Amino acid sequence: MLLYQFRKGTNPRRVIIYLAEKGIDVPRYELDYENDEHRSPSYLNVNPSGRAPTLVTDSGLAITDSAAIVEYLEECHPDRPMIGTDRASRARVRSLERLGSDLVARGQLWLWNRTAAFPAKEPNPSNETADRAHRYVSELLDVLEREIEENQFLAGDRPTVADCTAFTIFQTARERFDLPFGQGHPRLDAWYKRFRARPSADY
Ligand SMILES: N[C@@H](CCC(=O)N[C@@H](CS)C(=O)NCC(=O)O)C(=O)O
């Protein structure tokens, strides 16, 4: 197996954090983002979207989406499940994980406009667009703030793939760009700080 990644990329981090929480490792290849290695013909041959992560399995299958990679790895390693333990808990984890995925997508749209760090995505960042995107971000934060209740983790008392997914956009905004993200949501703020203290969250 080989995992193509950007060590600090939001979507690759879903897989990187999951692997650390799960206690497994796979060989990695760090793509050179600055020099557009993800747009090189050899990488486009592996993942035509030119995005990361990609997991190439031992049989040569290229899995080109972070959620699909995590589900594949869960199936390879069903012990200590991080996707729920029965039908009902799996449904809950998946619901929360999809909220997390939406949060990442909306959060990235906000970041591309809130910073000048992603010229390939947004050559003309606009505060007005950032503010509009942030309304959609806030709507999801409000939902997650209710859903977490008094739990330690998003789906209960143990970490799941939902935490690995939602955490990434908080960390990108707060640590890479020193921007507020979820500070107005006290339960999520406390959850973020708890999860950040776990070794899996270290860059
Ligand atoms: N849905 C995909 C999205 C992957 C994605 O957008 N990755 C970003 C890094 S966070 C990327 O490769 N960006 C490079 C680009 O789009 O040029 C996944 O979750 O794997």
The ligand as an ORCA input file, in Angstrom:
! r2SCAN-3c Opt
* xyz 0 1
  N     -13.095     14.753     -1.602
  C     -11.657     14.655     -1.655
  C     -11.062     16.055     -1.713
  C      -9.560     16.043     -1.791
  C      -8.981     17.448     -1.843
  O      -9.633     18.408     -2.267
  N      -7.721     17.549     -1.419
  C      -7.032     18.816     -1.447
  C      -6.115     18.913     -0.230
  S      -7.035     19.257      1.211
  C      -6.166     18.914     -2.690
  O      -5.636     17.927     -3.112
  N      -6.017     20.107     -3.243
  C      -5.165     20.327     -4.350
  C      -5.905     20.943     -5.494
  O      -7.157     20.854     -5.539
  O      -5.239     21.509     -6.343
  C     -11.163     13.877     -0.440
  O     -11.761     14.031      0.632
  O     -10.214     13.121     -0.565
*
